[in-house]
Amino acid sequence: MPNELAGSPNRGSAGLVDILDRVLDKGLVVAGDIKVSLAEVELLTIRIRLMICSIDKAEQIGLDWWKYDRHLSPGREAVLQENLELREQLRLLERRVASLTTRSSGRRRRER
């Protein structure tokens, strides 16, 4: 009997791991509506759609909205802003180099 009790938690946790693995691999969708009414007058309706799956599975079926949502990926906005600033700095440096090159070639012509 002690062996059976000792084996139960292992089987239970293995079963839970298997179930979780299947849910994340295949996905699970829970959908429902919550309606709040007073005296048969609908005051509020909340629609709930919940999908549970792995990130790989979500990307596979085309659900990758979290990558582009600035509220969920605030770092992305900062990277985009930094990218714009760096591009502007690059443009300024290119203009300076071009103007220095133009001045330098003008001086060489005068010296000859």
C-alpha positions as CSV (number, residue, x, y, z in Angstrom):
1,M,0.0,0.0,0.0
2,P,2.8,2.5,0.7
3,N,4.1,1.9,-2.8
4,E,0.7,2.8,-4.3
5,L,0.5,6.0,-2.3
6,A,4.0,6.9,-3.3
7,G,3.2,6.3,-7.0
8,S,0.0,8.4,-7.0
9,P,1.6,11.9,-7.0
10,N,3.9,10.9,-9.8
11,R,1.1,9.6,-11.9
12,G,-1.0,12.7,-11.1
13,S,1.7,15.1,-12.0
14,A,2.6,13.2,-15.1
15,G,-1.1,13.3,-16.1
16,L,-1.2,17.0,-15.5
17,V,1.9,17.6,-17.5
18,D,0.5,15.5,-20.4
19,I,-2.8,17.4,-20.3
20,L,-1.0,20.8,-20.2
21,D,1.3,19.7,-23.0
22,R,-1.7,18.7,-25.2
23,V,-3.6,21.9,-24.4
24,L,-0.6,24.1,-25.3
25,D,0.1,22.0,-28.4
26,K,-3.5,21.9,-29.8
27,G,-5.0,24.9,-28.1
28,L,-8.1,25.5,-26.0
29,V,-10.8,28.1,-26.7
30,V,-13.2,29.2,-24.0
31,A,-16.0,31.6,-25.1
32,G,-18.8,33.1,-23.2
33,D,-21.0,36.2,-22.6
34,I,-21.8,37.9,-19.4
35,K,-25.0,40.0,-19.4
36,V,-26.1,42.3,-16.6
37,S,-29.7,43.2,-16.6
38,L,-32.0,45.1,-14.3
39,A,-35.8,44.7,-14.6
40,E,-35.3,42.9,-17.9
41,V,-33.3,45.8,-19.3
42,E,-29.8,44.8,-20.5
43,L,-27.3,47.2,-18.9
44,L,-24.0,45.6,-19.8
45,T,-22.7,42.8,-22.0
46,I,-19.2,41.5,-21.7
47,R,-18.0,39.1,-24.4
48,I,-15.1,36.9,-23.2
49,R,-13.0,34.9,-25.6
50,L,-10.0,33.1,-24.1
51,M,-7.6,31.0,-26.1
52,I,-4.9,29.0,-24.4
53,C,-2.0,27.7,-26.5
54,S,1.7,27.9,-26.9
55,I,3.3,30.9,-28.5
56,D,4.6,28.7,-31.3
57,K,1.0,27.4,-32.0
58,A,-0.4,30.9,-31.9
59,E,2.2,32.2,-34.4
60,Q,1.5,29.1,-36.6
61,I,-2.2,30.0,-36.8
62,G,-1.5,33.7,-37.4
63,L,-2.1,35.1,-33.9
64,D,0.9,37.2,-33.2
65,W,-0.8,40.5,-32.3
66,W,1.3,40.8,-29.1
67,K,4.4,41.6,-31.2
68,Y,2.8,44.8,-32.6
69,D,0.7,46.0,-29.6
70,R,2.6,48.9,-28.1
71,H,0.9,48.3,-24.7
72,L,2.2,44.8,-24.5
73,S,5.6,45.4,-26.1
74,P,6.6,48.9,-24.9
75,G,10.2,48.2,-25.8
76,R,9.3,48.0,-29.4
77,E,8.2,51.7,-29.5
78,A,11.5,52.7,-27.8
79,V,13.4,50.7,-30.4
80,L,11.5,52.3,-33.3
81,Q,12.0,55.8,-31.9
82,E,15.7,55.1,-31.4
83,N,15.9,53.8,-35.0
84,L,14.4,57.1,-36.3
85,E,16.8,59.1,-34.2
86,L,19.8,57.1,-35.4
87,R,18.7,57.5,-39.1
88,E,18.5,61.3,-38.6
89,Q,21.9,61.4,-37.1
90,L,23.3,59.4,-40.0
91,R,21.7,61.8,-42.5
92,L,23.4,64.7,-40.7
93,L,26.8,63.0,-40.7
94,E,26.4,62.2,-44.4
95,R,25.7,65.8,-45.1
96,R,28.7,67.0,-43.1
97,V,31.0,64.5,-44.9
98,A,29.6,65.6,-48.2
99,S,30.2,69.3,-47.4
100,L,33.7,68.5,-46.2
101,T,34.5,66.6,-49.3
102,T,33.2,69.4,-51.5
103,R,35.3,72.0,-49.6
104,S,38.4,69.8,-49.7
105,S,38.1,69.2,-53.5
106,G,37.6,73.0,-54.0
107,R,40.8,73.8,-52.1
108,R,42.8,71.2,-54.1
109,R,41.7,72.8,-57.3
110,R,42.8,76.3,-56.1
111,E,46.2,74.9,-55.0
112,R,46.9,73.5,-58.5
